[in-house]
Each structure stands twice: as C-alpha cells, then as structure tokens.
Amino acid sequence: MSQLPIQTDTSAVCRETGGDIPTKRKGGSLTVHENSAYLFGGLLLDNTTAVSDLYVLDLTTLQWSFISNDDFTPRPRYFHSADRWGDYLVIFGGRSVRQNSATNAFEAFDLDDIQFFHLPSRRWQTQQLPPRSSDVFKPHARYAHISSISGDTLYIFGGQDIHDQWFDEIIVYSLSTRSWIVQHGYPMHIGRYRSTVASFPLSVEFPDTEDDTDSDIAGGTRRRQSAKKLVHLPYTKRHTSADPPAAYLFTNINGADKQLRRYLHTLVPLHDQEGDFTLDNQSRSMGGTPPPGLRFPSSHLAGSHLLVSGVTAHGQNYVFCVYTLDLGTMRWSALHLDYLTYRTGSWHTAAYWPNQNKFLILGDKSSSMTEDYTRRAMSFDHAIVIDLESFGIYQPPEQLADVSAQELGLAALKGQQYTDFELVCDDGRSISCSRKVLEERWPWLKERIQAVRRAGNNAKDRRLTPQAFRLCEPFPTTLALLQYFYSQALITPLQHSPSIRNQLMVIATSYGIPHLAALTRHAMHHDLTTATADSTAKIASICGYPSLQSRALRMVRVSPLASFDAVTRHEPTSLGARPFWTIFTHAITHVRTRFAFLAYSGAFCRERDIL
C-alpha cells in the first residue's frame, strides 16, 4: 500500500485503500464498529441499479473485503439510515428501484422496514417485524432521512416520500421491544441533504464541586476550581441504556431571504418515560467561525467536540471541509489541514474511528470533486486519516473516584493515616504512606515488593526494603505522585505545576502507570499555551506522545528551525530580520536543551532498571 504525499501537515495522511474496493455509488451508508467500517447499499451510477451488498474496511490496514451472505439479504436500497447498536448494524428505510414488468421502465419506491445485521457472525437477522397494524406509530416509507441511536432507542428524523414531500417529525423505535413507540412533530424540514445528527455513549462531564468560586474558559474547554483551590478538569462519562446520552441535531438551510441559517438542537432522552425526550434549542448559543452551507453533512462526537463535515460550493467548484464545535464553549472553528489533503480530488464520506481517535475521509484523490458531487458519487479508493488529538480533540480519561472520594484521599495522606511505608526522596527526606494503597494502585511496586519478600536476605535491590522505597525524585515530585495514588486524580496546584506535571508524565511512562499518563496528557492539553508549548513538546517527544507533541509544536511561536525556514523563504517571523548567526545560536540552544531532556530520561530509565 503506497502512501501519497502530504506537503506540510503531518496530522493528516492520505493513503490508498486496497482489496475489494467498492464501485462508485450514491446514497450508501458507512458505519464504524471497533476497528472496521461497514459500507451498505447504494445506487450505482447507471441510476437503475440499487444494491444491497455489504463491504467492510479494516481501518488498521485500509483493506476492503466483500461480505458474502447467501442466507438472507435485505432489499437493495440507497439514502437509507444505518446505525450501530451493540453488536448489530441497524438499517431503516431508504429508496429502491424495480423494473415494471408491463412497461420495462425502471421506477423508484420507498421502504419502511428495519433490518439487523449481526456484526460478530456477519449474518443478517431473518426475523421479520410484526405487521403494520400492530404498530400505531410505525412511520411511512421514506428515504433521505437521518437517524441516531441513544441507549436502546432508535430516533428517525424527517425524510421524504416518493413524491419528495417532507415528513416533519421524529419517530422513536424501541430496539429492546422491537416496536415503534413515540411520534413527535418537528418545526422544520430535516433531510440528509442539509441535516445531520450524532450521538455517542461517551460524553465529557464536569465534576460536581461544592462552593465553586470560578469557572474559566481556557484552551477551548472549561476548568472548575473549588473553594479549596483544587483543580477539577473535565472527565469522560460512560452512558448506559438506563442513562442514555444526548443526540445533537445540526441543520443548515437557506431561509426565505436566501440567508444561510444554522440550527442546533439537543435531544435529551427522558429517563422516566420510555422513548420520550426534550429538545433544547442551542442555535443562539453558537459562536466562533461557523461552517459554510454544507451539503450532505455528517457529524460525529469526539470528546467535547462535535465534528461536522460536508461538501460546500466554492465559486464554480465544490470542496470538502471539516468544522468542529466545542461543546464547552459553543464556538465553531475550522479544522485547518494542508490545502492538498482534501481540497484536491473527490471526497464525500467521513467516519470517526473512536478506538484510535482518528477521523477518516474517503474518496478518490484523482477524481474531480465537482463532477462526482454532481452525480452524488461516493468513492472509496483513498482515505485521509486525521489524528484528532493533534488538534486538541480527544476523549478525556474516565474518573476513577468522585470528587468527595478524591478529597478524602488527600485528607488521608495529609493526616498520615494508616501509614506503614515510606517513599524516600533524593535529598533524604521521606513521606509516610500506606503500603496497601501503593500496592493496589502501583502494580510495578507491588511486583517488586513481592520479589523482595521471596528473595529475603538475598534481595539485590538496594532501594527497596519492606518498609521503604527510595524513589530518587525531588520531594515535590514525590508528594505529587503520592497525591495521585491517594486521590486517583490530578487536582492539587502542586500536581498542575508545569515542571511537576512533566516529571509525573515521565514517571507514569517509565513505571507503567497508564491512568496517570492519561491524566498528565489531558492536563497538558487543557493548559497548553504559547508559554508551555515548548516544554510540552519536548516532554511529549520523550514519553512517546506524538499527537500532543504535534499540537504543542503548532503553538511554539518562536521556533529556531521554523524561523530559519521562514527566513530562507523571506517570510516575516517573530525573530524579525535577524542575521543568520543569531538564528543559528538559537538553534544550538534548542538542540542542547533537547539533549538535556533526553539525558534526564535515559538516566531515569537506567535508575528504574537497576531494580
């Protein structure tokens, strides 16, 4: 598989796909499950052949495979809806084509069925639904609608009938009982051409803190501080069927005055009434740089961001663009990539890969965007893979303990309760702590303590005894590490000091403490500024976090290498028109600092390996 060239932006890579590449089509659906993307249905470009074939794209290798199924296959269709529910792919409605036996003419007709594809076995469910008379709220046949699943409930939004008349409604289907249960009106047209909806079982929440004294807006996300000045960052909440997540419905349409209007409604399921919901209009809350008029938009939730992508007119041509809405600040911004990544070629279909936090755009690098859009053609020969974390879009770590438990843990450490062990710092000072707490939350230390017990007097470890461990770190770093083990969080001002946080990331990486590593990375993203960008980029490189490093490097305003590159291109920089020897001196200083960080990391790892 060859890699196509990208000029400057290493956060987006364009690659060729391989295997059984699907033919061009319109109106197919692409749904991601784990490390695969499933393409179902569509209308071939002869406009007379609707298909019900199913392809799967291995997202790790970008190889397509055709899924053959001789047992049962649903009716061919296009502009249907497809969602993932657990281990199932749920298909509803769409339009199909048949040939009139009397006239031999091809005619379109719409569908109103629901089909289930079992992903592990790769088999369609053959169980048919009850007849229409048993479902009072069963919708009419439709196509070009949109849909979303929240918990065990499927929501169908809008769509059109065979005469292109709009259905201004939201229909609710219970996946657990396999029945239509609720129908609500909606005040505007909703269709695949101008609307999109997204829901995800993980959401970003803020800890409940008492006596909040302030709420900052920094770096695109909020931070809350309690009266005790403990820092509480956003965390990930995992939703269940009993607590389903919200769905975000975005529409951009032209009004009667031809002005583009954008609407955002949040659908919030009601816990005590199955299938019922409330709609929260957040249209007036949006700010920033909103997207232009998008055709056939798609949306995905990634961390605290709503990603909206689609095709927009650019003069006489069409281009594909991606915008993000920070749900913490409700501000739009464009996802700026290199011009050549998706502004040349034909791009139409986007997908979010949660397992790797990647955003994929499928298309054909050598095709004409304008020609393909005119035919509504979808291509699958190439994929642009975007690293979202390098743009500050990611899923924060989950909260292992609530706020009260975190503060209780800090109080226990400060009060020296149940102490039977010590961590010895590099200056000889020690901090008393509980060996049980350390063993439960630091697997590496537990393993070494057990090894010392087995060896007895023959133990070769010179830093570890049954009563103490010489960490060989400064006192503040050791205290911050213990605060993490007792609270399972980074919430103290000491822990959020940039220098301490950098050292905690090195410790977490070297000693294999993944949750601490995730917390430090989250805090670095959250507090990333031009003042901290340089040190963040260095420590991210040392610890092996290229996405964080890439984002930090973007924020480095005065970079010797970037300045040298700019001078050779005669471009202005913050260094101004300085002579070459000045820039060279800055570069040497930068390299020496880099080697100092690497030497520290190497010494740390050698110290760890002594054990």
Secondary structure, DSSP 8 states (H G I E B T S, - for coil): --B---SS-TTEEEEE-EES----EES-EEEEETTEEEEEEEEETTSS-EEEEEEEEETTTTEEEEE--SS------BS-EEEEETTEEEEEEEEEEEE-TTT--EEEEEEEEEEEEETTTTEE-------GGG-TT----BBS-EEEEETTEEEEE--B-TT--B--EEEEEETTTTEEEEEEE-SS---TTTEEEEE-SEEEE----TT--EEEEETTEEEEE-TT--EE--EEEE-BTTB---EEEEEEEE-TTS-EEEEEEEEEE-TTSTT-EEEEE-GGG-EES-----EEEEEEEETTEEEEEEEEEETTEEEEEEEEEETTTTEEEE----HHHHSSSEEEEEEEETTTTEEEEEEETTS-HHHHHHTT-B--SEEEEEEGGGGT-----B-SS-HHHHHHHHHHHHTTTT--EEEE-TTS-EEEE-HHHHHHH-HHHHHHHHHHHHHGGG---SSB-SSEEE--S-HHHHHHHHHHHHHSS--STTTTSHHHHHHHHHHHHHHT-HHHHHHHHHHHHHT--TTTHHHHHHHHHHHT-HHHHHHHHHH-SS-HHHHHHHHHTT---TT-S--HHHHHHHHHHHHHHHHHHHHHHHHHHHHHHT-
